[in-house]
Amino acid sequence: MERRGQAIGIGLVVLSAIGYAGTPTLAALAYEAGINVPTTLTLRFGAAALLAWPFLLLRREAGLPRSHLGGLALAGALFVANTSTFFLAIRYAPASTVAAIFYSYPAIVTLLAVLWLGERLTLVRAIALALAMIGCLLTLGFDFEGADGRGMLLAFASACFYAGYIVVSSRVVRGLSVVRASTWIMSGMALMFAAFALLSGSLDLSFQPRGWLVLATMVVASTVVAVLAFLAGVMRLGPARASIIATLEPVMAVALAAVVLREDIGLMRALGGLAILTAVVLLRLPVADAPARPALDATGDGGHGS
């Protein structure tokens, strides 16, 4: 993989991490505005899909080959399962514990990529992965108080589902543009969350007006930009490297919470951030540390559609 391609891929994953990092803070602001979880998820992915469809129509890429239907449906289902189990886990365990367990997903992605996609686990990548995992634990903390087995099991299930989503996406979107794949995945997620919200009677639009501004920010920055940028980054780096770099997300989430919600960072979180940044630098240095068999062709759609 060329050095320029690696730099673009890393930049895209970092952009995605910035977008996703805003989700916890925006979710907290949404709850303060009176928006419940099913309504938040339905409007988030529904609006994101509606925002992406005009671009897809302008590119004349609305159609989807039948060979991709099953894979994209599976990717969407895995993402829905990841989100659902994550929110359920928080009911039984502290959020910091749930997040710390969830961020084991890069290790799961790396294992799947080595066993299924044929990627090479080099020494540099192994060290970077270890630093990223340690950094996440230091950044997020780990609190067993108030946690039970159900919460920790659900958190680990969420990590597994998300790892599956990353690896499956890296395979099924081959030959599709990033815009087309992302739009169809977000559309599928919107339909699933909307069905749940309607069937459970939990869809409620009677929240405070400021909630619409929060949702708009979440839709654009933490969904459309984040989803498209991450898939585009995976196309250039492969799922294992992209997932390790994505561990920048908790660092940025902590920094954003410190600025917006006035939360304290502390020494341990700062050390955790340094460990993750070191992992990213390690992944950037060796040009030869590319997947033995690339998960995707970055130009497989006939052009740079991201």
Beta strands, then each sheet from edge to edge (+ up, - down):
end
